[in-house]
Amino acid sequence: MKPGIQNTLSPHTTIFYKLQARSHVTLTVFDALGRLIATLVNEVEEQGDKSVNFNANGLASGEYWYQLFVRIAGQNGKSKSCTKREKLLSLK
C-alpha cells in the first residue's frame, strides 16, 4: 500500500493508493481535532492502483488528515492489516 496525494486540499484532491491483494479498504478524512469529516471508501476492493476524489468545498482552511485502513483476509481466518495517515492542507 503506497498512498499519496495529487495536490493540497484546495478544493479538489485526488488520493492515490495501491492494493497488493483483494482487501477491505476504509478511507476517511478527519479534521485537526480528530473529528470525522468524510468516509470516502468503506468496501472490498480488488488488487491494483486506486484513486479517490475528495471535494473540500465548504471546509475551512486548515489542517486535515486522511486515514487509509486496509485489511487483507488471509488463510485459516487470519488477516493482515495496515493503517496509513497523511496530512492534507486546505488553502483558500
N, C-alpha and C positions, 0 to 999 in steps of 0.2 A: 504494500500500500504506500503510494507516494502522493500525498495530497499537495496541492498548490493552488494559487490564485492567479488570475489573469491581471488584475489591477487592484487598486484600492477600492473601497466600497463607496463609489461615487457615480451615480446611484445604482448602476447595474454591474454586477460582478459575476464572473464565472469561476466556479470552484471545480478543479480537476482532481481525479484520483484514479488509481489503477488497482483492480482486484486480481489477485493471483489465482483465485478459485471462486466458485459459486459461494456467495456469502449473504448473510443478513446484514444490511447496512442501515445505520441511523446517522443522519447528518443534521445537526441542529445549530442554531445561531443563538448566542447569549449576549446580553449587554455587559458592561464592565462590572456591574453588581451581581452578575450571575443569574439574572432573570432570563427565562426562556423567551426569545423573540419570535423564532420560527422553527418549525420542523420541515426540512426540505426533502428528506428521504427517510422512509421507515418501511423497508421491504427487502425481499430477497432479490439479489441481482446476480446476473451471470458474470463470469470472468471477463476481464478486458478493461479498456480505457473508458472512463466515465466523465461526464461533466454535468454540472447542475448550475442553472442560472438563479441568482438571487437579486431581487429588486429591493433596494433600500429606500425607495421613495417613502417619505413620511417618518423616517428615522432622523433623530437629531445628530449633529456632528459629534464625533467622539470615538471611543474605542469599543470594538465588538470582538467576539470570538466565535469561531465555528469549531465544532467538535465532530469528528468522524469516528464512529464506533463500528468495527467490523467483527462479526462472529462467523467463523467457518466451522461447520459441523464436521466432526471427524468420525473415525470408525469407533465402534464399541460405545457409542453415546458420548464420547469425549469431544469437546470442541476447543478451538483456539480463538482468542480474541485479541484485538489491538485497538487502542484509542489514540487519536492524534488530535491535538488542539493547535490552532493557528490564530493569530491576531488579524483583525480587519480594522482599518481606519476609515471612518466616514468623514469625508472632506466636502464641505458645501460652500 
